[in-house]
Amino acid sequence: MPIHTTDKGWVLETKRTGYALGFNEAGLLTHCYWGPILPFAEDYPTPTDSQGWASFNGPAQLTKQEYPGYAGPSYIDPCLKVTFNDGVRDVVLRLDYVDQEAEELTIHLRDTHYPFLVTLHYRIHADQDLIERWATITNEDQTPIALERIFSAQWHLPQGNDYRFSHLNGRWLDETHLVQEPLQAGLKVLESRRLTTSHHHNPWFAIDRGQADEDAGEVWFGLLAWSGNWKLVAEVTEFASTRLSLGINDWDFAWKLNAGESFTTPSSYAGYTREGFGGASRHLHDFVRETLVPHAELPRQVLYNSWEATMFDVDEQSQLALARQAAALGIELFVMDDGWFHKRNLDNAGLGDWWPDEEKFPHGLEPLIQGVNALGMDFGLWVEPEMVNPDSDLYRNHPDWVIHFPTRTRSEARNQLILNMARPDVQEYLIEKLDHLLTQHNIRFIKWDMNRNVSEPGWPDAPGDQRELWVRYVQGLYYVWGTLRARHPEVRWQSCSGGGGRADLGILGLADQIWVSDNTEATARLGIQEGFSQVFPASTMEAWVTDANPKVASLAFRFHASMCGVLGIGANILHWNEGEREQAKHLIAQYKEIRPIVQFGDLYRLRSPQLHAFSALEYMTKDRSEGALFAFRTQIPNPTELPLLYLRGLDPEARYRVEGFEEIRSGQAWMNVGLQLTLDNFESTILRISKVS
């Protein structure tokens, strides 16, 4: 049973992890343990009461509260801050009642004076060794309450202040670089204030004591499943306590909670492993594939995207010419990108008018879609629903529908403004237009893009506090996308925001995959994709082969880099010569052979491209019978001998053959003796690994 009740609290257990909490004598819900599973429920620590350190640091500051509110002489960073209607600005919570099911624990806390209920939810994902937490706040009073901060969870580490903090950092065209740094006393804050998850940071963390590596060592890790403004606060106190809080960003945030209303936070997921950073990633990958992503069991198709070939200059004939060549290469999905809709000739017009351009497509999209289908491919389409150009019918009719301050200039980026997705009329407009598009045509894939961040975050006719925009926008996005998913379950969706600007587990409840970066240069993508893989499985990682930097990275190198995820092609294939097309056809066929291993197997990062010019990664099937080894060399001065590669994830007692090597060895040998590769600068290879019966 994953949840055990003890005399003073509860123990939550996954396959390999234990998590204990309970109420101390002062009535505070207290964290007790998070680490490897213990044999018996009575083995876990129970809540204790701190005596404090003189008048400056009392018990409230030293107690490891599971969900601390701002209250009393406690000076740690809280999860919850409210202002009641009479001006009181703290919350004092005590146990009300508890609900317990097989895999979910719900603890209801009530304020000691006000009719104000805080419900903490804990859900076990036993197979993936994850615990999910979120909170619901309910106002049972007759007067409104102002929410000023409401995080999803606070995660406590075992006592100590010697932790190393791993997180992802970057920018547009250069996302998801792994940063590792010691946690120092005080607060370390990562956040987004951009309305989306952002290219710059990701709401994911991993914590170790500086001794973990890819293969071994204790790692505590977690994330927030939210696609808007978020905040992560890592706090190290003067008393050797380390904790991480995750939730909706409280910067410029306010929420008026009226009588009888509730507010529910997004979920935070966290786990513990002794298998290093690789083990942490594999837990998250399994969860995303097995529990979260739509169409999880279906292989992701090899796609072609027309953007780099035609840009805005699209029409039926140009797209069919590309489609014929794509089909000859073995492409399974043809996606027409930007430029297809009303008056869209450059990026300065048309956004918001989601119907085919009458000049480019005088007979509509149907002849093109039928032509693509006749070639044996599915058809997909690019849209950017959250945006509007001032030069559009939509904006001329509804200039009030955009996010803006009435007394300020409406700042444009890429010649566009942001529609206020918090507005029900905007939501219904987009649902109507996109539903009509999907109903009338055999469209099986949508690339949903968002090409700017917020400015002038105003909502002049908001029904409540304008600062609710940050949350209501994301709720509106989820509503529109979710409604369209429900009406068109056969459609697969991709999340794109200028590349990786909206990569999170919130959007992966709706999107099947993510466009990782607008940077398609293969040597750069190796590092970007490695950082992405800390959180997301290969089945969600769309990666294109393009014509970026062809003098350095060969076509095979570019293909191999993209074959580490969901293979796509974005190059102008009409410009490829016959030799390049034949090579591409062969590589696409090779990818289809290894696709089940890559998209559904376990990932092992053998050598980091962010740290080394010779890098490698390996995928193994769950039954450890087949694998694929990817190796890349960029610039290393000659003469040199490449380091040995030590395979991972093999059955130690079984015997394996590695493509290109004559000998058959045990899994134990391949993992400990290693293998030697020979690659020249900017060469790469893919080697199949096969168990020998």
C-alpha positions as CSV (number, residue, x, y, z in Angstrom):
1,M,0.0,0.0,0.0
2,P,1.7,3.3,-1.1
3,I,0.2,5.4,1.8
4,H,0.6,4.3,5.4
5,T,-1.0,6.0,8.4
6,T,1.2,6.2,11.5
7,D,0.5,7.5,15.0
8,K,1.6,11.0,14.1
9,G,1.2,11.2,10.4
10,W,1.6,9.5,7.1
11,V,4.2,7.7,5.0
12,L,4.0,7.9,1.2
13,E,5.9,5.2,-0.7
14,T,6.7,4.7,-4.3
15,K,8.6,1.6,-5.6
16,R,11.9,3.0,-4.2
17,T,11.2,6.2,-2.3
18,G,9.7,7.0,1.0
19,Y,8.2,10.4,2.1
20,A,7.0,11.1,5.6
21,L,5.0,13.9,7.1
22,G,2.8,14.6,10.1
23,F,1.7,17.0,12.8
24,N,3.9,18.0,15.7
25,E,2.8,18.9,19.2
26,A,2.3,22.5,18.1
27,G,-0.2,21.4,15.5
28,L,2.0,22.3,12.5
29,L,2.1,20.0,9.5
30,T,5.8,19.0,9.4
31,H,8.1,17.3,6.9
32,C,9.9,14.3,8.4
33,Y,11.7,12.4,5.6
34,W,12.4,12.1,1.9
35,G,14.8,9.5,0.6
36,P,15.2,5.7,0.0
37,I,12.3,3.5,1.0
38,L,12.6,1.9,4.4
39,P,11.5,-1.6,5.4
40,F,8.8,-0.7,7.9
41,A,6.5,2.2,8.4
42,E,7.8,2.7,12.0
43,D,11.3,3.2,10.6
44,Y,10.5,6.6,9.3
45,P,11.1,9.7,11.5
46,T,8.2,11.3,13.2
47,P,7.4,15.0,13.7
48,T,9.4,16.8,16.3
49,D,9.0,20.2,18.0
50,S,11.9,22.7,17.8
51,Q,12.8,24.7,20.9
52,G,14.1,27.6,18.9
53,W,17.2,29.7,19.3
54,A,16.5,32.6,21.6
55,S,14.0,35.3,20.8
56,F,15.4,36.0,17.3
57,N,14.9,32.5,15.9
58,G,12.0,30.7,17.5
59,P,10.4,27.3,16.8
60,A,8.3,28.7,13.9
61,Q,11.4,29.5,12.0
62,L,13.1,26.1,12.6
63,T,10.1,23.9,11.9
64,K,10.1,22.2,8.5
65,Q,6.5,23.0,7.6
66,E,5.1,21.2,4.6
67,Y,3.2,24.2,3.4
68,P,4.1,27.3,5.4
69,G,1.9,30.4,5.3
70,Y,3.1,33.8,6.2
71,A,2.4,33.9,10.0
72,G,4.0,34.5,13.3
73,P,7.7,34.9,14.1
74,S,8.7,32.8,11.1
75,Y,11.1,34.4,8.7
76,I,11.5,31.7,6.0
77,D,10.1,32.1,2.5
78,P,6.4,31.0,2.7
79,C,4.2,29.2,0.2
80,L,1.1,31.2,1.0
81,K,0.4,34.9,1.7
82,V,-3.1,36.4,1.9
83,T,-4.9,39.5,3.0
84,F,-8.3,39.2,4.6
85,N,-11.0,41.7,4.1
86,D,-10.3,43.4,7.5
87,G,-6.6,43.9,6.6
88,V,-5.1,41.0,8.5
89,R,-2.2,39.8,6.4
90,D,-1.2,36.4,7.7
91,V,-2.8,32.9,7.9
92,V,-2.6,30.5,10.8
93,L,-3.5,27.0,9.8
94,R,-4.4,23.9,11.8
95,L,-5.8,20.5,10.9
96,D,-9.4,20.3,9.9
97,Y,-9.8,16.7,8.5
98,V,-8.1,14.2,6.2
99,D,-9.2,12.1,3.2
100,Q,-7.1,9.1,2.3
101,E,-7.3,6.8,-0.7
102,A,-5.0,4.1,-2.1
103,E,-2.7,6.6,-3.9
104,E,-3.9,10.0,-2.8
105,L,-3.7,11.8,0.5
106,T,-5.7,15.0,1.0
107,I,-5.1,17.1,4.1
108,H,-7.5,20.0,4.9
109,L,-6.2,22.8,7.0
110,R,-8.4,25.6,8.4
111,D,-7.5,29.1,9.6
112,T,-7.9,29.4,13.3
113,H,-10.1,32.5,13.0
114,Y,-11.4,33.0,9.4
115,P,-13.5,30.6,7.4
116,F,-10.6,29.9,5.1
117,L,-9.7,26.4,4.0
118,V,-6.3,25.2,2.6
119,T,-6.4,21.7,1.0
120,L,-3.1,20.0,0.4
121,H,-3.1,17.2,-2.2
122,Y,-0.5,14.4,-2.4
123,R,-0.7,11.8,-5.2
124,I,1.6,8.8,-5.6
125,H,3.0,7.8,-9.0
126,A,4.5,4.6,-7.7
127,D,5.9,3.2,-10.9
128,Q,7.8,6.4,-11.9
129,D,8.9,7.1,-8.3
130,L,7.2,10.5,-8.3
131,I,5.1,12.4,-5.8
132,E,2.6,15.0,-7.1
133,R,1.6,17.9,-4.9
134,W,-0.8,20.8,-5.4
135,A,-3.0,23.0,-3.2
136,T,-6.6,24.3,-3.3
137,I,-7.6,27.5,-1.4
138,T,-11.3,28.0,-0.6
139,N,-12.9,31.2,0.8
140,E,-15.9,30.1,2.9
141,D,-16.5,33.7,4.2
142,Q,-19.0,36.2,2.8
143,T,-16.3,38.8,2.0
144,P,-13.5,38.5,-0.5
145,I,-9.9,37.6,0.2
146,A,-6.8,38.7,-1.7
147,L,-4.3,36.0,-2.6
148,E,-0.8,37.5,-2.9
149,R,1.3,34.3,-3.1
150,I,0.1,30.7,-3.6
151,F,2.8,28.2,-4.4
152,S,2.2,24.5,-5.3
153,A,4.6,22.9,-2.9
154,Q,7.7,23.3,-0.7
155,W,10.1,20.4,-0.9
156,H,12.5,19.8,2.0
157,L,15.9,18.2,1.7
158,P,17.5,16.1,4.5
159,Q,19.3,18.2,7.0
160,G,22.4,19.9,5.6
161,N,23.7,22.9,3.7
162,D,26.2,21.3,1.4
163,Y,24.0,20.8,-1.6
164,R,24.6,21.4,-5.3
165,F,21.8,22.9,-7.4
166,S,21.3,21.9,-11.1
167,H,19.0,23.9,-13.3
168,L,18.6,24.9,-17.0
169,N,19.6,28.3,-18.4
170,G,19.6,29.8,-21.8
171,R,18.0,32.2,-24.3
172,W,16.4,32.2,-27.7
173,L,18.5,30.1,-30.1
174,D,20.6,28.8,-27.2
175,E,18.2,27.1,-24.7
176,T,18.6,24.5,-21.9
177,H,22.2,24.6,-20.9
178,L,22.8,22.7,-17.7
179,V,24.1,24.8,-14.8
180,Q,25.4,23.3,-11.6
181,E,26.3,25.5,-8.6
182,P,26.6,25.1,-4.9
183,L,23.6,26.4,-2.9
184,Q,24.7,29.1,-0.5
185,A,22.9,30.6,2.5
186,G,20.0,32.7,1.5
187,L,17.6,32.6,-1.4
188,K,18.3,31.5,-5.0
189,V,15.5,32.6,-7.3
190,L,14.7,31.4,-10.8
191,E,11.6,32.6,-12.5
192,S,9.7,33.7,-15.6
193,R,7.9,37.0,-15.9
194,R,7.3,36.6,-19.6
195,L,3.7,35.1,-19.7
196,T,5.3,31.8,-20.9
197,T,7.7,29.3,-19.4
198,S,10.5,31.2,-21.3
199,H,13.7,30.3,-23.1
200,H,15.8,31.6,-20.2
201,H,15.0,29.2,-17.4
202,N,12.9,26.1,-16.9
203,P,10.8,25.2,-13.8
204,W,12.9,22.1,-13.1
205,F,15.6,21.4,-10.4
206,A,17.9,18.7,-9.4
207,I,19.8,18.6,-6.1
208,D,22.7,16.5,-4.9
209,R,25.6,16.8,-2.5
210,G,28.1,17.3,-5.3
211,Q,28.9,13.6,-5.6
212,A,26.3,12.4,-8.0
213,D,27.0,11.8,-11.7
214,E,25.0,10.4,-14.6
215,D,25.1,6.9,-13.3
216,A,25.1,7.0,-9.5
217,G,24.5,9.2,-6.5
218,E,21.6,10.6,-4.6
219,V,19.5,13.1,-6.5
220,W,16.4,14.9,-5.4
221,F,14.6,16.5,-8.4
222,G,11.3,18.2,-9.3
223,L,9.4,20.6,-11.5
224,L,6.3,22.6,-11.9
225,A,3.7,21.7,-14.6
226,W,2.7,25.2,-15.6
227,S,3.0,27.2,-18.9
228,G,3.0,30.8,-17.6
229,N,4.9,32.9,-15.1
230,W,6.5,30.7,-12.5
231,K,8.9,31.0,-9.6
232,L,11.4,28.6,-8.0
233,V,13.0,29.6,-4.7
234,A,15.8,27.5,-3.2
235,E,16.5,28.5,0.4
236,V,19.4,27.6,2.7
237,T,18.9,28.7,6.2
238,E,21.4,29.5,8.9
239,F,20.3,26.2,10.6
240,A,21.3,23.8,7.9
241,S,17.9,23.5,6.4
242,T,17.5,23.4,2.6
243,R,14.2,23.7,0.8
244,L,12.8,24.4,-2.6
245,S,9.5,26.1,-3.3
246,L,7.7,26.0,-6.7
247,G,4.6,27.8,-7.9
248,I,3.0,30.5,-9.9
249,N,5.1,33.6,-9.8
250,D,3.9,36.1,-7.2
251,W,5.5,39.0,-9.1
252,D,2.8,41.4,-10.1
253,F,0.3,38.7,-9.1
254,A,-3.0,39.2,-7.2
255,W,-6.2,37.1,-7.1
256,K,-9.5,38.2,-5.6
257,L,-11.0,35.1,-4.1
258,N,-14.7,35.9,-3.7
259,A,-17.1,34.3,-1.3
260,G,-17.4,30.6,-1.9
261,E,-14.7,30.5,-4.6
262,S,-11.7,28.3,-4.7
263,F,-8.3,28.6,-6.4
264,T,-6.2,25.5,-7.4
265,T,-2.5,25.6,-8.1
266,P,-0.8,23.7,-10.9
267,S,0.9,20.5,-9.9
268,S,4.5,20.1,-8.7
269,Y,6.2,16.7,-9.2
270,A,9.3,15.5,-7.4
271,G,11.3,12.4,-6.9
272,Y,14.4,10.9,-5.4
273,T,16.9,8.4,-6.9
274,R,20.2,6.8,-6.1
275,E,20.9,6.4,-9.9
276,G,22.3,9.8,-10.5
277,F,21.1,12.4,-13.0
278,G,20.4,9.8,-15.6
279,G,18.1,8.0,-13.2
280,A,16.2,11.2,-12.4
281,S,15.7,11.8,-16.1
282,R,14.5,8.3,-16.8
283,H,11.9,8.7,-14.1
284,L,10.6,11.9,-15.6
285,H,10.7,10.4,-19.2
286,D,8.6,7.4,-18.1
287,F,6.1,9.6,-16.4
288,V,5.7,11.9,-19.4
289,R,5.3,8.9,-21.8
290,E,3.2,6.7,-19.6
291,T,0.9,9.1,-17.8
292,L,0.9,12.6,-19.3
293,V,1.3,12.9,-23.1
294,P,-1.6,12.3,-25.5
295,H,-1.1,9.5,-28.1
296,A,1.7,8.2,-25.9
297,E,1.6,4.8,-27.5
298,L,1.9,6.0,-31.1
299,P,5.3,6.5,-32.7
300,R,6.0,10.1,-33.7
301,Q,6.1,10.5,-37.5
302,V,9.0,11.7,-39.6
303,L,7.8,15.1,-40.8
304,Y,8.8,17.7,-43.4
305,N,8.2,21.4,-42.7
306,S,8.1,23.8,-45.6
307,W,9.2,27.0,-43.8
308,E,12.8,27.2,-44.8
309,A,12.0,26.2,-48.4
310,T,9.3,28.7,-49.1
311,M,8.8,30.9,-46.1
312,F,5.8,33.2,-46.8
313,D,5.8,32.4,-50.5
314,V,3.4,29.4,-50.3
315,D,0.8,28.2,-52.7
316,E,-0.7,24.9,-53.8
317,Q,1.9,24.2,-56.5
318,S,5.0,25.1,-54.5
319,Q,3.8,23.0,-51.6
320,L,3.0,20.0,-53.8
321,A,6.4,20.2,-55.4
322,L,8.0,19.9,-52.0
323,A,5.5,17.2,-51.0
324,R,6.3,15.0,-54.0
325,Q,10.0,15.1,-53.1
326,A,9.3,14.5,-49.4
327,A,7.2,11.5,-50.1
328,A,10.0,10.0,-52.3
329,L,12.4,10.3,-49.3
330,G,10.0,8.4,-47.0
331,I,8.5,11.3,-45.1
332,E,5.2,10.5,-43.3
333,L,3.9,13.9,-42.4
334,F,3.9,17.1,-44.5
335,V,3.5,20.3,-42.6
336,M,2.8,23.7,-44.3
337,D,4.2,26.5,-42.1
338,D,3.5,30.2,-42.1
339,G,2.1,32.2,-45.0
340,W,-1.0,30.2,-45.9
341,F,-3.8,32.3,-44.4
342,H,-5.6,35.6,-45.3
343,K,-3.3,38.4,-46.5
344,R,-0.2,36.7,-45.0
345,N,2.7,37.7,-47.4
346,L,5.1,38.9,-44.7
347,D,5.2,38.8,-40.9
348,N,3.4,42.2,-40.7
349,A,-0.2,41.1,-41.6
350,G,-2.8,38.4,-41.3
351,L,-2.3,37.0,-37.8
352,G,-5.8,36.4,-36.4
353,D,-7.5,35.8,-39.7
354,W,-7.4,32.0,-39.7
355,W,-8.8,31.1,-43.1
356,P,-6.9,30.3,-46.4
357,D,-5.6,33.2,-48.4
358,E,-7.9,33.6,-51.4
359,E,-5.1,34.5,-53.9
360,K,-2.7,31.7,-52.9
361,F,-5.3,29.1,-52.5
362,P,-8.3,30.1,-54.7
363,H,-9.8,26.7,-54.2
364,G,-9.0,26.5,-50.5
365,L,-6.7,24.0,-48.8
366,E,-8.5,20.9,-49.9
367,P,-6.7,20.3,-53.3
368,L,-3.3,20.5,-51.5
369,I,-4.4,18.3,-48.6
370,Q,-5.8,15.7,-51.0
371,G,-2.6,15.8,-53.1
372,V,-0.5,15.3,-49.9
373,N,-2.7,12.4,-48.8
374,A,-2.5,10.8,-52.3
375,L,1.3,10.7,-51.9
376,G,0.8,8.6,-48.7
377,M,1.5,11.4,-46.2
378,D,-0.6,13.0,-43.5
379,F,-1.0,16.8,-43.7
380,G,-0.2,19.3,-40.9
381,L,-0.4,23.1,-40.5
382,W,1.3,25.9,-38.7
383,V,-0.8,28.4,-36.6
384,E,-0.1,31.1,-34.1
385,P,-3.5,31.6,-32.4
386,E,-2.4,33.8,-29.5
387,M,-1.2,36.6,-31.7
388,V,-2.7,39.3,-33.9
389,N,-1.2,41.7,-36.4
390,P,-2.5,45.3,-36.3
391,D,-2.9,44.8,-40.0
392,S,-5.6,42.2,-39.8
393,D,-9.4,42.0,-40.0
394,L,-9.5,40.7,-36.4
395,Y,-7.6,43.7,-35.0
396,R,-9.5,46.2,-37.0
397,N,-12.8,44.8,-35.6
398,H,-11.6,44.1,-32.0
399,P,-8.6,46.4,-31.0
400,D,-9.7,45.9,-27.4
401,W,-9.0,42.2,-27.5
402,V,-5.2,42.5,-27.1
403,I,-3.2,42.8,-23.9
404,H,-2.6,46.5,-23.4
405,F,-2.5,49.5,-21.1
406,P,-4.9,52.2,-22.5
407,T,-2.5,55.1,-21.8
408,R,0.6,53.4,-23.2
409,T,2.0,52.6,-26.6
410,R,1.2,49.0,-27.6
411,S,4.7,47.6,-28.1
412,E,4.9,45.3,-31.1
413,A,7.4,42.5,-31.5
414,R,7.7,40.7,-34.8
415,N,4.9,43.2,-35.9
416,Q,2.4,41.5,-33.6
417,L,0.4,42.0,-30.4
418,I,-0.8,39.3,-28.0
419,L,-4.5,38.4,-27.8
420,N,-5.9,38.3,-24.3
421,M,-6.6,34.6,-23.9
422,A,-8.2,35.4,-20.5
423,R,-11.2,36.8,-22.3
424,P,-14.0,34.4,-23.0
425,D,-14.8,36.1,-26.3
426,V,-11.2,35.6,-27.5
427,Q,-11.4,32.0,-26.5
428,E,-14.6,31.4,-28.4
429,Y,-13.4,33.1,-31.5
430,L,-10.3,31.0,-31.6
431,I,-12.2,27.8,-30.9
432,E,-14.7,28.6,-33.7
433,K,-12.0,29.4,-36.3
434,L,-9.7,26.5,-35.6
435,D,-12.5,24.0,-35.0
436,H,-13.9,25.0,-38.5
437,L,-10.4,24.5,-40.0
438,L,-10.0,21.0,-38.4
439,T,-13.6,20.0,-39.2
440,Q,-13.5,20.9,-42.8
441,H,-10.1,19.4,-43.6
442,N,-8.2,16.2,-43.0
443,I,-5.5,17.9,-40.9
444,R,-3.6,15.5,-38.6
445,F,-1.0,17.8,-37.1
446,I,-0.9,21.3,-35.7
447,K,2.2,23.3,-35.0
448,W,1.1,25.9,-32.4
449,D,3.5,28.7,-32.2
450,M,4.0,31.9,-30.1
451,N,6.6,34.3,-31.3
452,R,6.9,37.0,-28.6
453,N,6.7,37.7,-24.9
454,V,4.4,40.0,-23.1
455,S,4.6,43.8,-22.7
456,E,2.0,46.3,-21.2
457,P,0.3,43.5,-19.3
458,G,-3.0,45.3,-18.9
459,W,-6.6,44.1,-19.1
460,P,-8.7,47.4,-18.8
461,D,-12.1,45.8,-18.6
462,A,-11.1,42.9,-16.4
463,P,-13.9,41.6,-14.2
464,G,-11.6,41.7,-11.2
465,D,-8.0,42.6,-10.4
466,Q,-6.0,43.1,-13.7
467,R,-3.1,41.2,-12.2
468,E,-5.2,38.0,-12.5
469,L,-4.3,38.2,-16.2
470,W,-1.1,36.2,-15.6
471,V,-3.0,33.1,-14.5
472,R,-6.3,33.6,-16.4
473,Y,-4.3,33.8,-19.7
474,V,-2.8,30.4,-19.2
475,Q,-6.1,28.9,-18.0
476,G,-7.7,30.3,-21.2
477,L,-4.9,28.8,-23.3
478,Y,-5.5,25.4,-21.7
479,Y,-9.3,25.8,-22.3
480,V,-8.9,26.6,-26.0
481,W,-6.3,23.9,-26.6
482,G,-8.1,21.4,-24.5
483,T,-11.5,22.0,-26.2
484,L,-9.9,21.5,-29.6
485,R,-8.2,18.4,-28.5
486,A,-11.4,16.9,-27.2
487,R,-13.2,17.7,-30.5
488,H,-10.4,16.4,-32.7
489,P,-8.7,13.6,-30.8
490,E,-7.0,12.3,-33.9
491,V,-4.9,15.5,-34.3
492,R,-1.4,15.6,-32.9
493,W,-0.1,18.9,-31.6
494,Q,3.3,20.5,-31.2
495,S,4.1,23.3,-28.7
496,C,6.4,25.9,-30.1
497,S,7.3,29.4,-28.8
498,G,10.1,30.6,-31.0
499,G,11.6,27.2,-30.2
500,G,11.8,26.2,-26.5
501,G,9.9,29.1,-25.0
502,R,7.0,26.9,-23.8
503,A,8.5,23.6,-22.8
504,D,6.9,22.3,-19.6
505,L,4.8,19.5,-18.2
506,G,1.7,21.7,-18.2
507,I,1.7,22.0,-22.0
508,L,2.5,18.3,-22.4
509,G,-0.9,17.4,-21.1
510,L,-2.1,18.9,-24.4
511,A,0.8,18.8,-26.9
512,D,2.4,15.6,-28.1
513,Q,5.8,17.1,-28.7
514,I,7.9,20.3,-28.4
515,W,9.9,22.3,-30.8
516,V,13.1,22.5,-28.8
517,S,14.9,25.5,-30.4
518,D,14.8,27.7,-33.5
519,N,18.5,26.9,-33.7
520,T,18.9,24.0,-36.1
521,E,22.7,24.0,-36.5
522,A,23.6,20.5,-35.6
523,T,26.6,21.0,-33.4
524,A,24.7,23.5,-31.3
525,R,21.7,21.3,-31.2
526,L,23.7,18.5,-29.5
527,G,24.1,20.6,-26.3
528,I,20.6,22.1,-26.5
529,Q,19.1,18.6,-26.8
530,E,21.1,17.2,-24.0
531,G,19.8,19.9,-21.6
532,F,16.3,19.3,-22.9
533,S,16.7,15.6,-22.1
534,Q,17.2,16.3,-18.4
535,V,13.4,16.7,-18.3
536,F,11.8,15.5,-21.5
537,P,11.9,12.2,-23.3
538,A,13.0,11.8,-26.9
539,S,9.4,11.2,-28.1
540,T,8.6,14.8,-27.3
541,M,11.8,16.3,-28.8
542,E,11.2,17.4,-32.4
543,A,14.5,17.9,-34.2
544,W,14.9,19.0,-37.8
545,V,17.6,18.4,-40.4
546,T,18.2,21.8,-42.2
547,D,20.8,23.4,-44.4
548,A,22.4,25.2,-41.4
549,N,26.2,25.2,-41.5
550,P,26.6,22.4,-44.2
551,K,30.3,23.2,-44.8
552,V,31.1,22.0,-41.3
553,A,28.3,19.5,-40.5
554,S,27.8,16.9,-43.1
555,L,24.3,15.7,-44.1
556,A,24.9,12.5,-42.1
557,F,26.0,14.4,-39.0
558,R,22.9,16.6,-39.3
559,F,20.7,13.6,-39.6
560,H,22.3,11.8,-36.7
561,A,21.8,14.8,-34.4
562,S,18.1,15.0,-35.3
563,M,17.7,11.2,-35.1
564,C,18.3,11.5,-31.3
565,G,14.7,12.7,-31.0
566,V,11.7,13.0,-33.3
567,L,13.2,13.2,-36.8
568,G,12.1,16.0,-39.0
569,I,13.4,17.8,-42.1
570,G,13.2,21.5,-42.6
571,A,15.8,22.0,-45.4
572,N,14.9,23.0,-49.0
573,I,15.0,19.4,-50.4
574,L,14.4,20.7,-53.9
575,H,18.0,22.1,-53.7
576,W,19.5,18.8,-52.7
577,N,21.3,16.9,-55.4
578,E,20.6,13.2,-56.2
579,G,23.3,11.9,-54.0
580,E,22.0,13.9,-51.0
581,R,18.5,12.7,-51.6
582,E,19.6,9.1,-51.7
583,Q,21.6,9.5,-48.5
584,A,18.6,11.1,-46.8
585,K,16.3,8.3,-48.0
586,H,18.6,5.8,-46.5
587,L,18.9,7.7,-43.2
588,I,15.2,8.1,-42.9
589,A,14.8,4.4,-43.4
590,Q,17.4,3.8,-40.7
591,Y,15.6,6.1,-38.3
592,K,12.4,4.2,-38.8
593,E,14.2,1.0,-37.8
594,I,15.5,2.4,-34.5
595,R,12.5,4.7,-33.8
596,P,11.0,2.4,-31.2
597,I,14.3,2.3,-29.3
598,V,14.8,6.1,-29.4
599,Q,11.3,7.2,-28.7
600,F,10.3,4.6,-26.1
601,G,13.6,3.4,-24.7
602,D,15.7,4.4,-21.8
603,L,18.3,7.2,-22.3
604,Y,21.8,7.0,-21.1
605,R,24.0,10.2,-21.6
606,L,27.5,8.8,-21.9
607,R,29.5,11.9,-22.7
608,S,28.2,15.4,-22.5
609,P,28.3,17.6,-25.7
610,Q,28.1,20.6,-23.4
611,L,31.4,19.6,-21.8
612,H,33.2,17.5,-24.5
613,A,34.0,17.7,-28.2
614,F,33.5,14.0,-28.3
615,S,30.0,13.1,-27.0
616,A,27.8,10.1,-27.0
617,L,24.4,8.9,-25.9
618,E,22.7,5.6,-25.9
619,Y,19.1,4.4,-26.0
620,M,18.1,0.9,-24.8
621,T,14.7,-0.8,-25.0
622,K,12.9,-1.5,-21.7
623,D,13.7,-5.3,-22.0
624,R,17.4,-4.5,-22.6
625,S,17.4,-6.5,-25.9
626,E,18.2,-3.7,-28.3
627,G,20.0,-0.4,-28.3
628,A,21.3,2.4,-30.4
629,L,24.6,4.2,-29.7
630,F,25.0,7.8,-31.0
631,A,28.5,9.3,-31.1
632,F,29.6,12.7,-32.3
633,R,33.0,14.4,-32.7
634,T,33.3,18.1,-33.3
635,Q,36.6,19.9,-33.3
636,I,39.5,18.1,-31.6
637,P,43.2,18.7,-32.7
638,N,44.9,15.7,-34.3
639,P,46.6,13.4,-33.5
640,T,44.2,12.1,-30.9
641,E,42.7,8.9,-29.5
642,L,39.1,9.2,-28.5
643,P,38.2,8.2,-25.0
644,L,36.6,4.8,-24.4
645,L,32.8,4.6,-24.3
646,Y,31.3,2.5,-21.6
647,L,27.8,1.3,-22.5
648,R,25.0,1.5,-20.0
649,G,21.6,-0.2,-19.3
650,L,22.6,-3.7,-20.6
651,D,21.8,-7.0,-18.9
652,P,25.2,-7.8,-17.2
653,E,24.7,-11.6,-17.7
654,A,23.5,-11.4,-21.3
655,R,25.7,-11.4,-24.4
656,Y,25.6,-8.5,-26.9
657,R,26.9,-7.7,-30.3
658,V,27.7,-4.0,-31.1
659,E,27.6,-3.1,-34.8
660,G,31.0,-2.6,-36.2
661,F,32.7,-4.8,-33.7
662,E,33.5,-8.5,-34.3
663,E,33.5,-9.7,-30.7
664,I,30.5,-10.7,-28.8
665,R,30.7,-9.7,-25.1
666,S,28.7,-9.8,-22.0
667,G,26.7,-6.7,-21.0
668,Q,29.1,-6.5,-18.0
669,A,32.1,-6.3,-20.3
670,W,30.6,-3.7,-22.6
671,M,29.8,-1.6,-19.6
672,N,33.2,-2.0,-17.9
673,V,35.8,-2.7,-20.6
674,G,34.3,-0.2,-23.0
675,L,34.7,0.2,-26.7
676,Q,36.9,2.4,-28.8
677,L,35.6,4.5,-31.7
678,T,37.5,6.3,-34.5
679,L,35.9,9.4,-35.8
680,D,37.4,12.4,-37.6
681,N,36.4,16.0,-36.9
682,F,32.7,16.6,-37.4
683,E,32.0,12.9,-38.0
684,S,29.3,10.9,-36.3
685,T,28.0,7.4,-36.2
686,I,25.0,5.3,-35.0
687,L,25.7,1.7,-33.9
688,R,23.1,-0.9,-33.2
689,I,23.3,-2.9,-30.0
690,S,21.7,-6.4,-30.1
691,K,21.3,-9.1,-27.4
692,V,22.6,-12.4,-28.7
693,S,20.3,-15.3,-27.7
